[in-house]
Amino acid sequence: MAEKSFPGPRAREWIERHHRVIATTTHDPEALPLVIERGEGVYLYDVDGNKFLDFSSGISVNNLGYPSHPEVIKVVMEQLHRLGHAAGTDFYNPYQVMLAEKLVGIIPGGRPRKVFYANSGTEANEAALKLVRQATGRKFIIAFLGAFHGRTLGSLALTASKPVHRKGFFPWMPGAIHVPYPNPYRNPWGIDGYSMPDELVNRVIDYIEEYILDKLVPPDEVAAVIAEPIQGEGGYVIPPKSFFKKLKKLLEEHGILFIDDEVQMGLGRTGEMLAINHFGVEPDVVSLAKSLSGGLIPIGATIYRAELDFREPGMHSNTFGGNTLAVVAASKTLDIIKELLPHVKELEPLFKKRLREWLDEYEFIGDARGLGLAHAIEIVRDKESKKPDPKKRSVILRKALEKGLVLLGCGKSSIRLIPPLIISREEAEKGLEILEEALREARRA
Ligand SMILES: Cc1ncc(COP(=O)(O)O)c(C=O)c1O
C-alpha cells in the first residue's frame, strides 16, 4: 500500500530535522521511518502521501481510529467553546464528576470508589503508589519481571521490561521488589504453562510466599502488588486463567492491596472493558490512560476503593489532571467502547486462527498469543532453543511497513498486532495478509 517511494524525500528531511531538535526518546533511527502527517479511520498517511494500514493504534491509544471517533471529536469541539482548563484542584466542575461516576461503574465489585485524574499512565501509577503507601502505612511494593508501569522515577522502580529504561538512572525508588510473571512460554522454571497452567501459577505464588514474604520482607510491610493483567511492553504475555484469583487470595490473607495497571490492555483492547475481567478478580486500585480520551487528549485516571482515599487535600494533586476537554472526550469514549466490545470479540478468532497457522508453519515463530484485538507473535532463532531473534523481528517490521502495514515490537523479540478497535473484518484480513507476506520474505532473507 505504500504507493510512492518509502521513506520518501519529505520523510527523510523531517527525520533529519527531528533528530536535530527533539530529545532522543524511543525512536530507533533506522527501524521505522514513518513520518505521519494525518490519519483517517484505520489508515495513516505519511508526509510523502504514502498510505498505511495501522496495526499499532499509537500503542493502544488510537483505539477508536484516527483522528478519533466522530462523536468524540464532536463533544470535544463543543466543549472547546465552553470550557477547557478549569483549575480542577481548586474549583469544582460537573464534567470531572460525570466521568468519575462512569469510571467507578466499570470496575468490578460495585464497591464505593473514587477517581484521581492525571495526564498519563505513569502519573496514574505514581498516584496509585502514593495512595497505597499512605493508606496502609506500609512501604514495599511487589511488581513483576517483564512489567512496564512508566518511566518517572517512582513507576520506573517497578518497570522491569528492558534494562535501557533504567540505565543511568539508578538508584531507583526504594521499596520495589520483583518476582517472576507467570509467562507460559518463557519462565525461570522451564514449565510449559500452556499444558501445565496450574503448575506454573503455583510456582509463582509459592515464590512470592516462600521466598519474598517468608524471607525478604514481612507481609505487613508490603503495601501492594502491582500487575498488568496481560503484560504489554513485556511482550503481550497472557498469564494462566487461575493466576489472579490465587494471587488475590494470598494478598487478602496479608492485607496487601492489588493495583491493576490497565493502561495498555484496558478499555476494550482484549474484548472486555478491563483486561482483569478475564480473570474474575476485583482490584483495589486501577490505573487507566492511553486510549481513555479516544486518542485525542492526554489523560490518566487512578480509580480506587473510597476508603483508601488521600487523607488530606494537597497530599497529592496536579495542575492539568481532569482537563475538561479530556474528560468529555473520555466520557464519550467509554460509551463507544462499550458498544465496540462485541465487535472486538467477533474478530478475535480471525487473529487466533491465523496466528496459530503461522506458529505451525514458521520455524522462527516460537509463540503466538492473544485476546480480543491484542495479539503477538514471538520471533525466535528456532523453536527448540527459543532464543529471541530481535534482528529478524526488525526485518519483519520493516518489510511490513514497506508493504503498507504499521506494526510495533514488544518484549525482546515479539511483534504486537493491535489495530484500532473499529477495524473491519476486511481490513483486518488485509493486514494479516501483508504481515504474512513479510513473514514469507523474512524466511527467505
Ligand atoms: C501498562 C502500562 N503502564 C503504564 C504505562 C505508562 O504510560 P505513559 O507512557 O502514558 O506514561 C504504559 C505505557 O506504555 C503501559 O503500557
The ligand as an SDF file (V2000), in Angstrom:
LIG
                    3D

 16 16  0  0  0  0  0  0  0  0999 V2000
    0.9170   -0.9780   31.2780 C   0  0  0  0  0  0  0  0  0  0  0  0
    1.4730    0.3980   31.1720 C   0  0  0  0  0  0  0  0  0  0  0  0
    1.5030    1.1740   32.2690 N   0  0  0  0  0  0  0  0  0  0  0  0
    1.9810    2.4210   32.2390 C   0  0  0  0  0  0  0  0  0  0  0  0
    2.4660    2.9620   31.0680 C   0  0  0  0  0  0  0  0  0  0  0  0
    2.9950    4.3590   31.0580 C   0  0  0  0  0  0  0  0  0  0  0  0
    2.1300    5.1860   30.3690 O   0  0  0  0  0  0  0  0  0  0  0  0
    2.6360    6.6200   29.8440 P   0  0  0  0  0  0  0  0  0  0  0  0
    3.5840    6.3620   28.7280 O   0  0  0  0  0  0  0  0  0  0  0  0
    1.3660    7.3110   29.4110 O   0  0  0  0  0  0  0  0  0  0  0  0
    3.2830    7.2860   30.9950 O   0  0  0  0  0  0  0  0  0  0  0  0
    2.4410    2.2020   29.9000 C   0  0  0  0  0  0  0  0  0  0  0  0
    2.9670    2.7450   28.6360 C   0  0  0  0  0  0  0  0  0  0  0  0
    3.2110    2.0610   27.6700 O   0  0  0  0  0  0  0  0  0  0  0  0
    1.9280    0.8840   29.9510 C   0  0  0  0  0  0  0  0  0  0  0  0
    1.9040    0.1060   28.8710 O   0  0  0  0  0  0  0  0  0  0  0  0
  1  2  1  0
  2  3  1  0
  2 15  2  0
  3  4  2  0
  4  5  1  0
  5  6  1  0
  5 12  2  0
  6  7  1  0
  7  8  1  0
  8  9  2  0
  8 10  1  0
  8 11  1  0
 12 13  1  0
 12 15  1  0
 13 14  2  0
 15 16  1  0
M  END
$$$$
